Structures are given as structure tokens and as C-alpha cells.
Amino acid sequence: ITLTDNVSKAKEQAANVLRECKTRALEELEKDGHSSSEDIMNALMSCIDTSVEEAVEEKQNEIDFQQTLRFRLGSNLNTYACLDDHMAMSESIENKTWTGDNNIPRKVQIMFERGATKIHYIHNFLGEGECEALEKQIEYKQVDGTDGGLYAQQGSTNINWNDAHGVITKLVKKIHKYSTYQSHLGYKTDDTEMLFMQKFEGNPENPPRHEPHCEGTCDGSEWKNGDRVATMIAFCEVATKGNATHFANAGIHIYPDPRSAILINYADPKKGKTDDGFTKISVCGAMEGNNKIIKHSLRFSN
């Protein structure tokens, strides 16, 4: 029995390349007996370089095709995933405990990590009174289709950094702490955007929702200084039907609990890279009950 995996395939392909290049070098030597050892070695290395480049290009084309196919399938399945309340929640690839805020242990499920892309699900992120304090400071306005396909009520407020002990300021600092913990970036107050609150009131006929969109750059382009890096979405209330958050391209489906949060990281400033599509997110339509979320995005400046 011969077991075949990616490692054995790579070894076999490398052996085949070396064998073929050796054969070519020997044939050249037989044709021209005056070739020096340096000429033969240069010809051998040139053959290997060409073969490796061809193999890399072939593998990259295969990866690109598979990713395109995955994204197309994910897009087609997105509506189904949001309508199916019996669809299983995705399993985490790793579980951790974060105690970065007042030494309170919080379970963190690492749902997806790939290059600049991270999707973390954090349990019991919101504290007592944080949702109520924010809701008192905002005025909801109906949004119909703008802001990347948002159909919901939305309000926002600036962060008052002079109110160091205020509930809202402490919430934003907590978001900064977790974002720093997972990215090792030192965020400044200047990197902070407004704090948003969105309310999706249940409607089975026309469910309020946020259609597939990217919170930051997700086309794999180069990250630019001052651009967005991450977004935290925290859940004050979740609908009794239609409460899932779905990442179609990553194949991640989450049923958030009240007070939980999802951290979406879509850029790596240290490497200048951005996500290439895996953080595209949908807040599924609320059909019964309400989804009420807090959203905060972080930029980073060197």
C-alpha cells in the first residue's frame, strides 16, 4: 500500500525534475564533449529553475481556480445559509482564553485564520450596561441599501476620550485591548472611528439584514498606512429566528449569543497585506425578534 499526500507528491515531483534535468545535461555532454563542468552545472541549474517556475505557476493557477470556485459556491449558498435555522454552527479550529480586560476570563473560538485574515468569536464580551449606555447617546435612522447593502436602523456617536471612566469609552478601550492582543499592534486614539449601533427589527416578509459585504479591504490589494485593519461586532440582542452571521467565502457560520462578539481582522500592516475575500460577511435577516449590534472599526497608522 502506498500512501500519497501533499508532501510525498512534492518529493516525487522534485525527484522527477532533477532526473529529467540530469538526463538533459548528460545528453548535452555527449553531444559536445568540450563542455566544461561549469557549463554542465549552469545548464543543470537553468533546467531546474525553469521546471520549478513552471510547477509553481501550475500550482498557483490551480489554487486560483479552486478559490474562485469556492467563492462562487459560497455566494450561491449564502441566501440558503441565512434561511436555514438548522444549519450547524461552524466548529472552531482552536479555543483560547483571553483575560486582557480586568482579568476576566473569556472564551475565544478561533474560527478562521489565514494570512491577514482572522475571524474570532468571543464569548461574554459585552459588560453590564454597555448596550444601554450607547443606545441612550444615539439617534436611529433608517438605512435602506446603502453602506454595503445595509437594511436596518443605525445610529452613531463619537468617542469622548476625556471621559476616561465612561461606560462607552471603557467599551472602546476593551475593543482596542482585544484587537491589540490578537494583532500585536499598538492602536492610538487617532486610529478610532465612530461607534455604531444597528437594530434589525424582526420582519418575516422583508427581514432587515446586512447583505454580503466587506468591512475593510478584501481584494488582496496592498494595505496602505492609515487604512482599516479590523472590525469588532458585538451583539446586544439576537433574534429568535434569523440571527446568524455568515462568512460565505470562508465557510464560517456563527449563531452569536447575547453579549458575544466577533472580531474580523482583514489586514496585516507589518506585511502590507489585506484579506483576499474570506472576510466577506452577511448579517442574516431577522425574521422573529431583534438583532441589535455594536460595530467599531479600527485603523492603524505607523
N, C-alpha and C positions, 0 to 999 in steps of 0.2 A: 504494500500500500504506500503510495506517495502522496504526502500532504502538500498542498500548494497554497501559499499565502502571498501577500504583497512582498515580503522580504525575499522569499525563495524565487519569486518571479523576477525581482530586481537583480538578484545574484545571477540567475540564468541569463538574463538579457545582457548583463555586463560581460559574462563569460563568452557569449556569442559575439559580442562586439570585438572583444580582444582577439578571439580566434580568427574572425574574418579579417581584421586588420593585420594580424601576423601573416596570414596567408598572402594578402596583397603585398606586404613588404618583401616576403620571400620570392614572390613572382617577379617583383621589380629587380631584386638582386640577381636572379637567374638571367633576366633579360640583359642587364647591364652589370657585368662583373667588376666594373671600375668604380661603382658607388662606394663611398666611404661609410663607415659605421655611423657617422654623424648624419649623413644623408638618409640612411635607412631609419635611424631613430626619429628624425624630423618627419619623414613620411608616415611612420607609425603613429606619432602623436597627432599629426594632422588628420589622419583617418579616424582616430579615436574622438578628437574634438568634433569633427563633422557628424559622426554617428551619435554622439551624446546630444548635440544640438537638435538633431532630427528626432531623437527619442523624447527629449524634453518638450519639443513643440507638439509632438503627437499626444503626449500625456496632458499638456495644457489644453489642447483642443478637446480632449475627452472630458476634462474637468469642466471646461466652459459649457460644453453640451449638456452634461449632467446637471449643472447648476441652472442653466436656462430651463431645462425640462422640469426641474424641481420647482422653480419659481412659477412656471405656467400652471403646473398642477396645484400648487399652493393657492394661487389666485382663484382658480376654479372651485376649490374646495372651501374657500373662506366663508361664503354665504351658508353652505351646508353646516360648517363647524359652528357658526353662530346660532343656527336654528336648532341644532341637536343638543338638547339639555342632558342627554345621556352619554354624550361623548366624554371619554375618560380624560381626567386632567393628566397632563404630561408628567412623567417621572423626572426627578432631578438627577443630575449627573454627580452631584456631591452635596452634602449637607454640612453647614458650619454653624458656629455660634458667634454672634457679634455682641460685644459688651462695651462698645465705644461711647455710649451715651449714659452717663450716670451709673455705669457699671450694671446696667440692667441687661441680663442675657436675652438675646433674641435669636430665634432660629432663622437661618438663612438657607434657602434652597437655591443652589446654583443650577439654573435651568439650561443655560446655553453659554458657551464661551468659545470664541473663535477669532483670533487676531484682535482687532479693535472692538469686536462685538461681545457684549456681556448682557445677559438677562438674569437678574437676581430677584427672587421672591422672598420678601422679608416679613416675618410674622410679627404681629403686635407692634407695628412701627409707630402708629399714632398714639399719643397720650391723651389723658382726660382733658376735655375742654378745648382741644386744638381746633377741631372742626367748627365748633360753635363760635369760637373767637374770630375765626376767619370769616365765617358767614355773616357776622354782625358788621364787618367792615366793607363788604362788597355790595354791589347792586347788580342783580342778574339781568342780563339782556339776552333775548332770543337770537341764536345763530342758526342760520339755515343754509348749510352747504359750503360756507367759506371756511377758512382755516383748515384746509386739507380734508374737506368732507365732514365737517362737524355739524350735527343736528342736535342741539341741546341749548340749555340756558347756561350762560357763562358770565362770571364776574372776576375782577382782578383788583389787586392792591399792590402798592409799592411796599418795600420793607423799610421800616424805621429802625436803622441801626443804632440810633441814640437811645432807643428803648431796650436796653440790653436784657432786661429781665421780663420783657413782654412775652406772652404766650406765642405770638406769631414769629417774633424774632428768634426765640428758642427753637421753634419748629424748623426754621430755615437753617439754623446752625446745626441741627441734628441731621438734616439732609446733607449739608456740607461734610459733616463728620463721616457719614457712611460713604459718600462719594469719594472722599479722600482715602478712606480705608481700602476701598476696592481698586482705586486707580493710582494711589500714591502721589497724587497731585496736590499742591497746596493752593486751594482756592482762596481768592480775595473777595472782599465785599463788592468790588467793581465787576466781578465776574457773574454777579447775580442778576437774574431777570425778575420780572414781576411774579407774584404768586397768584395762580389762577385757581378758581373753583368752578366746576362744571356739574350741572344737575341734569340727569336724564330721567324724566318722569315717565313711568310705565305707560305704554300705549300699544296694545296688540295690533291695531290697524296700521299704524305708522310709527314703529319703535324709534325713539331718539337714539342716536348712535354716533360713533366717530368712525367713518369708513377707513379702509386701509390707507395708511399714511406713514410718513417718517417724521419723527420729532426733530431729527437733525439730518445732516448729510448722510445719505445711504446709497451713494452710487459708486463708492470705491475711489472717489477722487482724493486729491491731496488735501489734508487738513491745513487750514490757514489760521495763523495766530489771531486769537480773539473769537474764533467760531465756537459754536456749541460743541459740548463734549458728551453731556449726559442729561437725562431727564428722569426725575422721580415722580411716579404716580402713586398717590396714597388714597385709600378707599375709606371714606367716612360711612357710606351706606352701600349695600349691594342689593340689587333687585332679587326678588324671589324666583323670577323667570327671565332669562336673558341677561345674565350677569357675568358672562365670560369675557376674558381678554385673550385675543388670539394673535399669534405671530405666524402668519401663513408660510413665509419663506423659511423660517427656522423650524416649522412644525411643532410649535410650542402652544399649548392650550392651558390656560390658568383660570380656575374659579377662585377669585380672591375672597378672603374673609374680611369682615368689617375690621378696620384699623390696620390692615396689612398694607404692604406697598410693593411696587415693582420698580426696580432700578434698571434703566436702559442705558447702557454705555455704547456710544456709536462712533467714538474717535479715540485715537491714541496720539496725543500731541508729541510724545517723545519720539515716535517713529514717523509722524506726519501722515498717518494713515486714517482712513474713515471706513465705516462699515460698508459692505457691498451688497446690501439688500436684506440682510437677515433680521434687521430691527423694524421692518415694516409691521405696523401694529394696527389692530382693529379693536375698538371698544364696542362689543356686540350690543345690539339693540335691546333696550329694556322693555319687556312686554308686561310684566307684573311687578309692582313695587318700584323703587327708585334706585338708580346708581348715582352716587354723589362722590365726586373725586376731587382731590387737590393735586395740582400739577405744578412742578417747578423745574425749570431748565437751567443748566449751568454752562457758562462759557469759561474759557481759560485763556489767560494772556501770559506770555513768557516775560 
